[in-house]
Amino acid sequence: MAVATFGSTCSPASAQYIKNLNAEECSKEFPRAALAIKNKHYVDDYLDSFRTIKEAIEVVNEVKLVHSLGGFTLRHFLSNDAEVLEGICATPTLEPKSMDLERGDKSESVLGKKWIPRDDVFVYMLGLREDLEYIIAKDHIPTKGEIARVIMSMFDHLGFIAFFLVHGKILLQDTWAKGIEWDQRIPDDINARWQQWSNLFQQLDNLRIPRCYFRSPIPESFSGLQLHLFVDASESAYACAVYFRLETDTGTQVSLVGAKTKVAPLKTLSIPRLELKAAVLGVRLLNTIQNQHEFPICRRYCWSDSGTVLAWIRSDDHRRFHKFVGVRIGEILTSTVPSEWKWVPTKLNVADLATKWGTGPQLTMDNTWFQGPFFIHDSEDKWPQQRPSLPTVEELRPAHLHLVCSI
């Protein structure tokens, strides 16, 4: 074939292969550009970050050159610095950039995450088609299908507002548990919760999440960078959140890196088992964040308020446990060591915000979800040191029941 047909099943894979092959062939002459093309591209979008304006201009121009050698043309550049755009011969623009890279049609976007280059912040903008606006109207009782349409249209791939969105997913799960049909209007009790939750959409306009992890001036050294994982669970959901912590001459900087939430399964599980599932979810996110960043991590801390889960992790023989527990503990200990797991009081566990409604999510930048728990801003000697009375291994091992039947 002399021409790659657009729209064929193999076209995306072929385009990615040629993109990377072209970069590999130019890697000796343009090593930085080759790495950027292979590691900093998402389909046909190039996203990168640099410490200096000079470095940004040099690397981006090299990337454009390497792409041009393979017949690819990059365009529509955005940057938070006009000097960078001038250096790469791009037209400056102040228009917000949608971060919903997976969708071409954004006409049905309910909550789209956008980047404002001028302020270098992420924001969430509420935008509905005219024929969808009635769904969140106060006097409208939605159907289960309409609720699913709104919730599934929200884009939050990094989990910045996961502590808010998970409560909508819990609400949707409750409609399934009650056996409500797809086109059937939800009952009054669920509608009251829906109105309470959807009325918070407008408050999301107040959020201004910095794109950069660390405040200006950017620290010269990241040798003391730490990763802090917080996990928690309730009867409704389980969640995890990961933060960077860096001590600098100007103080301690803490920033939210990412978060994940899951709705608890309809099949009833004990709280310790849900806490264990939260720990597994957190370890997977922790590994992803560490592997996808180039920062050197000096220490990792995994915080949980579950004494049972901590006892399971610190046990000497995990093979004695029930398979449900043993398999998950094995996965946790594949990526972490028991000394990295610490106990934190429930009131200081930031992941608790995603698992319990309480008085409702606080959608402001002063929320500890965005700022990080207060105690990790202090020195380590002020962190929680108290240990709960952990159960013994014998107490944690489930009893084996033997049923004798006579015929």
Order of alpha helices (4+ residues) and beta strands (2+ residues): alpha-alpha-beta-beta-alpha-alpha-beta-beta-beta-alpha-alpha-alpha-beta-beta-beta-beta-alpha-beta-alpha-alpha-beta-alpha-alpha-alpha
